[in-house]
């Protein structure tokens, strides 16, 4: 068995099953919350060390009368040199994820970012990475964003996995930056995709505590901008932006975040523009027979946008319109012209 934990500056009753002295590191910036059984660290710490202990069969010890090979004992990893003559260090792979692992097979797990480890009838499934943190082969966790991460280790030789340890990466963001939003008519984006948050000189890869407010002037009605409100609150965590028509010049979108302003950060202005939708290229009709046939064309823009449609108009030699349809990108090429 494996048990994971973070050291704290003083003993905070975090769950360690072996030597309690391994809990403490005076230099640690991590704290433990007993009321929720999770750890907290500020992103200013930049990194945190994930520690493990392993359970072994206890070897006979001549000077301890009660010890025999039917007893278990927990030792912190990596094993001290004097222990390695009797015990073996497990070969571990460390993971940091947005969620813990599960033994139940998730639906369409291969295409949903999961990996599977273990053996038949004893598999573990999890997403192996997160944008909020990265962990190296020794268990050092580099902090990159704000929010919850779940940290654990896996021993492939014995097919043993530690419980996922919850760590909240806290931040006090005091800086906000944005990049210009350049869109095509008919497309929709999230404002958050164009925002970057900072704490002092640390740029956060992710930040999920947004509390936004935006203002803009759009006399031509080129955009629809509508808020995403957190359930049960009035907090706006994002905005959908939809481009309806081309702009002759960029609009100014003024963005404010209450969490940034609470730490004396400033509002920002982002340029927002929309261009006409791209035309199709290399349009060809072939295998035409009576009122059926095939068409092919090239299109450079993102055809996975759920708002994207193509209008297909088919005429005969006299100019009579045989078909005029609005179709999705997944529309099948072979169709009747009626």
C-alpha positions, 0 to 999 in steps of 0.5 A, spaced: 500 500 500 502 507 498 500 513 502 501 520 499 502 526 503 505 533 503 509 536 509 507 542 513 511 547 517 509 544 523 505 538 525 497 539 522 495 532 524 495 530 516 494 523 515 501 519 516 501 512 518 508 511 519 513 515 523 509 522 525 516 526 524 516 525 517 510 530 517 514 536 518 518 541 514 520 548 517 520 550 510 514 548 507 509 553 505 503 547 505 498 547 510 493 542 512 485 543 513 483 537 517 475 539 517 476 537 509 482 533 509 485 537 504 492 541 503 492 548 501 498 552 498 499 559 495 502 559 488 507 564 490 511 558 493 512 556 486 512 548 488 511 543 493 514 536 494 509 530 494 511 525 499 509 517 500 510 512 505 509 504 503 507 499 507 511 493 508 511 486 511 516 487 517 522 483 518 524 480 524 528 484 529 532 481 534 532 487 539 524 487 538 520 481 541 514 483 538 516 484 531 515 478 526 514 477 519 506 477 520 506 484 522 506 490 517 510 497 518 510 503 514 516 507 511 517 513 508 520 513 501 525 513 498 527 508 503 533 510 507 540 506 505 540 501 512 533 499 510 534 497 503 538 491 505 531 488 507 526 492 503 525 494 496 524 501 493 518 501 489 518 504 482 513 510 482 510 514 476 507 520 479 501 524 477 497 530 478 490 531 475 484 535 475 480 529 478 482 523 482 482 516 479 477 511 478 476 503 477 469 504 473 471 505 466 468 512 464 464 512 457 469 513 451 475 514 456 480 513 450 477 519 447 476 523 453 483 524 455 483 518 460 489 513 460 488 506 463 493 502 468 493 496 471 491 489 469 485 486 467 479 486 472 484 490 476 484 497 472 485 504 474 482 510 469 484 517 470 486 523 466 494 524 467 495 531 467 492 538 469 494 545 466 494 547 474 500 543 475 506 539 473 509 533 477 516 530 475 519 523 476 521 525 484 514 528 486 516 535 485 510 539 483 510 545 479 505 550 481 502 553 474 494 555 476 489 556 481 484 551 483 484 544 485 489 538 483 489 531 485 496 528 486 497 520 486 503 515 485 502 508 481 507 502 482 506 498 476 510 492 478 505 491 484 499 494 480 498 499 487 496 506 486 496 511 492 489 515 494 488 521 490 491 527 495 487 533 494 491 540 494 488 547 493 492 552 489 490 559 492 492 565 489 491 573 490 491 575 483 493 582 482 494 583 474 490 582 468 492 582 461 488 581 454 489 579 447 485 582 441 479 578 439 479 577 432 473 573 429 469 571 423 462 572 422 458 566 425 463 564 430 462 564 438 468 564 443 469 565 450 472 571 453 476 567 458 480 564 452 483 571 451 485 573 458 491 572 462 491 573 470 498 574 474 500 574 481 506 579 482 510 576 476 507 569 476 503 568 470 497 563 471 496 558 466 489 557 469 484 561 473 477 559 475 475 564 480 473 570 475 468 575 477 467 579 471 464 585 468 464 588 461 462 594 457 462 596 450 459 600 445 457 597 439 452 601 435 452 597 429 450 590 433 456 586 430 456 582 436 452 578 441 455 578 448 452 575 454 454 573 461 455 566 464 453 566 471 455 562 477 449 557 479 446 560 485 450 567 485 451 573 481 458 572 480 459 572 472 465 567 471 465 568 463 462 571 457 460 568 450 461 573 444 458 571 438 460 575 431 454 577 427 457 582 422 463 584 420 466 590 423 469 596 419 474 598 425 475 594 432 471 595 438 473 596 445 471 591 450 473 594 457 474 588 462 474 588 469 475 583 474 473 584 482 478 579 484 483 583 481 481 590 483 480 587 490 488 586 490 489 593 487 489 591 480 487 595 474 481 594 469 484 593 461 481 594 454 481 589 449 480 590 441 474 586 438 473 585 431 470 581 426 471 579 419 466 576 413 466 569 413 471 565 408 469 563 401 469 556 399 475 554 394 475 549 389 468 547 388 467 542 383 461 537 381 462 530 378 459 524 377 452 528 375 447 523 373 440 526 372 438 529 378 444 526 383 451 528 383 457 529 388 460 536 390 467 537 393 470 544 396 476 546 400 474 551 406 480 553 410 476 555 417 474 551 423 469 546 420 468 544 427 464 550 429 457 548 431 454 555 428 458 554 421 453 552 415 454 552 408 448 554 403 448 549 397 445 552 391 444 547 385 441 550 378 440 546 371 443 549 364 437 553 364 438 557 370 432 553 374 434 552 381 434 545 383 436 545 390 437 551 395 439 548 402 443 550 408 447 544 411 452 543 416 459 541 415 458 533 416 453 533 411 454 527 406 456 529 399 452 525 395 445 528 395 439 528 391 439 535 388 431 535 389 
